[in-house]
Amino acid sequence: MQEKSLAIPVSATLYNRFQDYLLLTKFRLSSLVVFSASMGYIIAAGTHFSWAILFALMTGGFLVTGASNAFNQIIERDLDALMVRTANRPLPSGRMSIPEGLFSAFAMMIAGVLILWLIINPLCGLLSLISLILYTLIYTPSKRFTSFSVLFGAFPGAFPPLLGWVAEKNAIGPEALLLYGIQFIWQFPHFWAIAWVLNDDYLKAGFRMLPSGEGRTKNDAFQALAYTICLIPLGMLPQFFGFTGILSSALMVACGCLFTVQALRLYTRLDMKSARHLMFGSFIYLPVVQMIWMLDKLLQ
């Protein structure tokens, strides 16, 4: 009898390798970042946006974000191995070597920054590089030492719509800063809801993600609620400054109110179900608000 071959098909090997690179770049997270940057660009350009510039922004933005996430995983590979959520990533699982991860991260960083710098404009490339440095060298290591890490991460985390705006205007204006401000504030309830759900796993790696540093407390829920409340008046500012119409602003305020109701439910109940609702609500809030803003520009 002939022995059966134990060789793994090449197609399966390539597929598994592709999956590892998706994990290295945190594909879903990077896609959300690219979406936010695209919204910023279309808001700035209106009906005159260029498909070529949009494609360059999406490509360069994905590569820079993927590089940031890859550097993050290289730095945290030993800690990722301690958490159930991240143990299967390519570096802690041993499926990818550190030199390969570093080469991939630097290649994506250089290619992404050059695309944004040369094809779009130097300011866009420079801001993307600053965002990567802040995320990699400030936010990533701070998670092990202070609950202020979410604050540190919010600065680069709000760059995407700003980059989109700069891709069109080659400058930073008031509307760009308002786009930045909304995404900056949104990140606090967003990340604290995630940290509430995943707190037990985070503690295995010594990450202090909730604001109090004491676990799931009423103070943590209150701070998440306070930031969602701030989004309500922020939703009024686009119309106040003449960036959008009153209907769009009203819809943004309504989104802020619904988001706040979810945060209020967590504050009153302090349960996992409410935290999950707030987490999923945060995934909906930001893209919906940005799409409302974008559609207002396209319909003007």
C-alpha positions as CSV (number, residue, x, y, z in Angstrom):
1,M,0.0,0.0,0.0
2,Q,1.2,3.5,-0.8
3,E,1.5,5.9,2.1
4,K,-0.7,9.0,1.9
5,S,1.2,12.2,1.4
6,L,1.2,14.5,4.4
7,A,2.3,17.5,2.4
8,I,0.2,20.6,2.8
9,P,-1.1,21.9,-0.5
10,V,0.5,25.1,-1.7
11,S,-2.8,26.9,-1.9
12,A,-3.6,26.1,1.7
13,T,-0.1,27.4,2.8
14,L,-0.6,30.6,0.8
15,Y,-4.1,31.1,2.3
16,N,-2.8,30.6,5.8
17,R,0.0,33.1,5.2
18,F,-2.5,35.6,3.8
19,Q,-4.6,35.1,6.9
20,D,-1.6,35.8,9.1
21,Y,-0.9,39.1,7.3
22,L,-4.5,40.1,7.8
23,L,-4.0,39.5,11.5
24,L,-0.7,41.4,11.5
25,T,-2.3,44.5,10.0
26,K,-5.5,44.0,12.1
27,F,-7.4,44.2,8.8
28,R,-10.9,45.0,10.2
29,L,-9.5,47.8,12.4
30,S,-7.4,49.2,9.5
31,S,-10.4,49.1,7.2
32,L,-12.4,51.3,9.7
33,V,-9.5,53.7,9.8
34,V,-9.5,53.9,6.0
35,F,-13.2,54.5,6.0
36,S,-12.9,57.4,8.4
37,A,-10.1,58.9,6.3
38,S,-12.2,58.5,3.1
39,M,-15.1,60.3,4.8
40,G,-12.8,63.2,5.7
41,Y,-11.6,63.4,2.1
42,I,-15.1,63.4,0.6
43,I,-16.4,65.9,3.2
44,A,-13.5,68.3,2.2
45,A,-13.9,67.7,-1.6
46,G,-17.7,67.4,-1.9
47,T,-18.9,66.5,-5.4
48,H,-15.4,67.3,-6.8
49,F,-13.6,64.5,-5.2
50,S,-11.1,62.5,-7.3
51,W,-11.3,58.7,-7.4
52,A,-7.6,58.5,-8.0
53,I,-6.8,60.6,-4.9
54,L,-9.3,58.6,-2.9
55,F,-7.7,55.3,-4.0
56,A,-4.2,56.6,-3.1
57,L,-5.5,57.8,0.3
58,M,-7.1,54.4,1.0
59,T,-4.0,52.5,-0.1
60,G,-1.5,54.7,1.7
61,G,-3.7,55.0,4.8
62,F,-4.2,51.2,5.0
63,L,-0.4,50.6,4.7
64,V,0.5,53.1,7.4
65,T,-2.2,51.8,9.7
66,G,-1.2,48.2,9.0
67,A,2.4,49.2,9.8
68,S,1.3,50.8,13.1
69,N,-0.6,47.6,14.1
70,A,2.3,45.4,13.1
71,F,4.8,47.4,15.2
72,N,2.2,47.2,18.1
73,Q,2.1,43.4,17.8
74,I,5.9,43.1,17.6
75,I,6.3,45.2,20.8
76,E,3.5,43.3,22.6
77,R,4.1,39.8,21.3
78,D,4.9,38.3,24.7
79,L,1.9,40.0,26.3
80,D,-0.4,38.9,23.4
81,A,0.6,35.3,24.2
82,L,-1.0,35.7,27.7
83,M,-4.4,36.8,26.4
84,V,-7.1,34.5,24.9
85,R,-8.1,37.2,22.4
86,T,-4.6,37.7,20.9
87,A,-2.7,34.4,21.6
88,N,-3.4,33.2,18.0
89,R,-1.8,36.2,16.3
90,P,1.1,35.2,14.1
91,L,3.9,36.5,16.3
92,P,2.9,35.1,19.7
93,S,1.9,31.8,18.1
94,G,5.3,31.5,16.4
95,R,3.9,31.3,12.9
96,M,5.8,34.5,12.0
97,S,9.3,35.4,13.0
98,I,10.2,38.8,14.5
99,P,12.5,39.7,11.5
100,E,9.7,39.0,9.1
101,G,7.3,41.1,11.2
102,L,9.8,44.0,11.3
103,F,10.5,43.8,7.6
104,S,6.7,43.8,6.8
105,A,6.1,46.7,9.2
106,F,8.9,48.9,7.8
107,A,7.9,48.0,4.2
108,M,4.3,49.0,4.8
109,M,5.3,52.2,6.7
110,I,7.7,53.4,4.0
111,A,5.3,52.5,1.1
112,G,2.3,54.1,2.8
113,V,4.0,57.3,3.8
114,L,5.6,57.7,0.3
115,I,2.2,57.2,-1.4
116,L,0.5,59.8,0.8
117,W,3.5,62.2,0.5
118,L,4.3,61.9,-3.2
119,I,0.9,61.2,-4.8
120,I,-1.3,63.3,-2.5
121,N,0.8,66.0,-0.7
122,P,3.7,66.2,1.8
123,L,1.5,67.3,4.7
124,C,-0.6,64.2,4.4
125,G,2.4,62.0,4.4
126,L,4.0,63.8,7.4
127,L,0.8,63.6,9.5
128,S,0.5,59.9,8.8
129,L,4.1,59.4,10.0
130,I,3.4,61.4,13.1
131,S,0.4,59.3,13.8
132,L,2.3,56.1,13.4
133,I,5.1,57.3,15.8
134,L,2.6,58.5,18.5
135,Y,0.7,55.2,18.3
136,T,3.8,53.0,18.3
137,L,6.1,54.8,20.7
138,I,3.7,56.5,23.1
139,Y,0.4,54.7,23.2
140,T,1.6,51.1,22.8
141,P,4.1,51.0,25.8
142,S,1.9,53.2,28.0
143,K,-0.9,50.5,28.2
144,R,1.2,48.6,30.8
145,F,1.8,51.5,33.0
146,T,-1.1,53.9,33.1
147,S,-4.8,54.2,32.5
148,F,-4.1,57.4,30.6
149,S,-3.0,55.2,27.7
150,V,-6.5,55.7,26.2
151,L,-5.8,59.5,26.2
152,F,-2.4,59.0,24.6
153,G,-4.0,56.8,22.0
154,A,-6.8,59.2,21.2
155,F,-4.4,61.7,19.7
156,P,-3.2,59.5,16.8
157,G,-6.5,57.7,16.8
158,A,-8.4,60.8,15.6
159,F,-6.0,61.5,12.7
160,P,-7.9,59.6,10.0
161,P,-10.6,62.2,9.0
162,L,-7.9,64.9,9.4
163,L,-5.7,63.1,6.9
164,G,-8.7,62.8,4.6
165,W,-9.3,66.5,4.8
166,V,-5.6,67.4,4.3
167,A,-5.6,65.1,1.2
168,E,-8.0,67.5,-0.5
169,K,-7.1,70.9,1.1
170,N,-3.4,70.5,1.8
171,A,-4.1,72.5,5.0
172,I,-5.7,72.1,8.4
173,G,-8.9,74.2,8.8
174,P,-11.7,74.6,11.3
175,E,-13.9,71.9,9.7
176,A,-10.9,69.5,9.8
177,L,-10.4,70.2,13.5
178,L,-14.1,69.6,14.2
179,L,-13.9,66.2,12.5
180,Y,-10.8,65.5,14.5
181,G,-12.5,66.6,17.8
182,I,-15.6,64.4,17.3
183,Q,-13.4,61.3,16.6
184,F,-11.1,62.2,19.5
185,I,-14.0,62.4,22.1
186,W,-15.7,59.3,20.6
187,Q,-12.7,57.1,21.3
188,F,-13.1,57.3,25.1
189,P,-16.5,55.6,25.5
190,H,-15.5,53.3,22.5
191,F,-12.3,52.0,24.1
192,W,-13.7,52.0,27.7
193,A,-16.7,49.8,26.5
194,I,-14.2,47.4,24.9
195,A,-12.0,47.5,28.0
196,W,-15.1,46.7,30.2
197,V,-15.9,43.6,28.2
198,L,-12.3,42.4,27.9
199,N,-11.0,43.6,31.3
200,D,-10.3,40.1,32.6
201,D,-8.2,39.3,29.5
202,Y,-6.4,42.6,29.6
203,L,-5.4,42.0,33.3
204,K,-3.6,38.8,32.3
205,A,-1.2,41.0,30.3
206,G,-1.1,43.8,32.9
207,F,-2.9,46.3,30.6
208,R,-4.7,49.1,32.5
209,M,-7.3,50.3,30.1
210,L,-10.3,51.3,32.3
211,P,-9.9,54.9,33.6
212,S,-10.0,54.1,37.3
213,G,-7.5,51.3,37.1
214,E,-9.6,49.4,39.6
215,G,-11.7,47.2,37.3
216,R,-15.4,47.6,36.3
217,T,-16.5,50.4,38.6
218,K,-19.3,53.0,38.6
219,N,-16.6,55.7,38.2
220,D,-15.5,54.0,34.9
221,A,-19.1,53.9,33.6
222,F,-19.6,57.6,34.6
223,Q,-16.6,58.7,32.7
224,A,-17.8,56.9,29.6
225,L,-21.2,58.6,30.0
226,A,-19.6,62.0,30.4
227,Y,-17.8,61.7,27.1
228,T,-20.9,60.5,25.2
229,I,-22.7,63.5,26.6
230,C,-20.0,65.7,25.1
231,L,-20.8,64.4,21.7
232,I,-24.3,65.9,21.8
233,P,-23.2,69.6,21.6
234,L,-20.4,68.6,19.3
235,G,-23.1,67.4,16.9
236,M,-24.5,70.9,16.8
237,L,-21.3,72.6,15.9
238,P,-21.2,71.7,12.2
239,Q,-24.4,73.6,11.6
240,F,-23.4,76.4,13.9
241,F,-20.3,77.1,11.9
242,G,-22.1,76.6,8.6
243,F,-20.4,73.4,7.6
244,T,-23.7,71.4,7.3
245,G,-27.4,72.0,7.2
246,I,-29.7,72.0,10.2
247,L,-31.2,68.5,9.3
248,S,-27.8,66.9,9.2
249,S,-26.8,68.5,12.5
250,A,-30.1,67.3,14.1
251,L,-29.4,63.8,12.9
252,M,-25.9,64.0,14.4
253,V,-27.3,65.2,17.7
254,A,-29.9,62.3,17.6
255,C,-27.0,59.9,17.2
256,G,-25.2,61.4,20.2
257,C,-28.4,61.1,22.3
258,L,-28.8,57.4,21.4
259,F,-25.2,56.8,22.2
260,T,-25.6,58.6,25.5
261,V,-28.6,56.4,26.4
262,Q,-26.5,53.3,26.0
263,A,-23.8,54.8,28.2
264,L,-26.4,55.8,30.8
265,R,-27.7,52.2,30.8
266,L,-24.2,51.0,31.6
267,Y,-23.9,53.6,34.4
268,T,-27.1,52.5,36.0
269,R,-26.7,48.7,35.5
270,L,-23.0,48.1,35.5
271,D,-23.5,44.8,33.7
272,M,-21.7,43.1,30.8
273,K,-24.8,43.2,28.5
274,S,-24.9,47.0,28.7
275,A,-21.2,47.3,28.1
276,R,-21.6,45.2,24.9
277,H,-24.4,47.4,23.7
278,L,-22.3,50.5,24.3
279,M,-19.4,48.8,22.5
280,F,-21.5,47.9,19.4
281,G,-23.2,51.3,19.6
282,S,-19.8,53.0,19.3
283,F,-19.0,51.0,16.2
284,I,-22.2,52.4,14.7
285,Y,-22.1,56.0,16.0
286,L,-18.9,57.3,14.3
287,P,-19.4,56.0,10.7
288,V,-23.1,57.1,10.8
289,V,-22.2,60.6,11.9
290,Q,-19.5,60.8,9.2
291,M,-21.8,59.5,6.5
292,I,-24.4,62.1,7.5
293,W,-21.8,64.8,7.2
294,M,-20.6,63.4,3.9
295,L,-24.0,63.1,2.3
296,D,-24.8,66.7,3.4
297,K,-21.7,67.8,1.3
298,L,-22.6,65.7,-1.7
299,L,-26.2,67.0,-1.7
300,Q,-25.3,70.7,-1.3
